[in-house]
Amino acid sequence: QEFEEDIDVGLLNVEGSEFILIPYLLGYDLMKKFKYFWCQFHTFVPESTLKKEVIYAGMARTHDVLWDFYPSAVAWARK
């Protein structure tokens, strides 16, 4: 189901599940609905560095990095 309106801010801190949820949102082209998106990454996840790079590349299609204090906090603003 498609959201009819944009989402102003998305905040994500899901203890490692960001490496599942964000690719899902990107794959279904839902990330474009967020004006701003903030995420805390968790480095205990196997291959988190590689997974992070994939997420950053996907986010770059629709968003610019607003600030990056990886892994504690990363924020994007929609282009």
C-alpha positions, -999 to 999 in steps of 0.1 A, spaced: 0 0 0 13 34 -9 14 62 16 -5 92 3 15 118 22 52 123 29 66 114 63 84 144 79 110 125 100 118 88 105 140 78 135 154 43 135 171 25 164 163 -12 161 193 -28 176 208 -43 144 176 -48 124 184 -16 105 204 -38 81 171 -56 73 146 -28 74 164 -1 55 171 -23 24 135 -34 25 124 3 25 148 10 -3 138 -20 -23 101 -10 -23 110 26 -30 95 37 2 125 57 15 116 85 -9 86 93 13 108 104 42 118 141 42 144 134 69 157 100 81 179 93 111 195 60 120 217 45 147 237 17 133 249 -13 154 283 -27 146 279 -61 163 260 -73 132 282 -96 110 295 -77 80 280 -44 92 306 -23 74 297 -39 40 260 -37 47 264 0 57 280 8 24 251 -8 5 226 12 25 245 45 20 246 38 -18 208 31 -18 201 62 3 221 83 -21 195 78 -48 170 99 -29 188 116 0 219 135 9 238 129 41 229 157 65 254 145 91 274 113 97 286 102 131 286 65 122 277 43 140 261 65 167 239 86 144 235 92 107 209 116 92 198 121 56 177 148 40 157 141 9 171 157 -23 
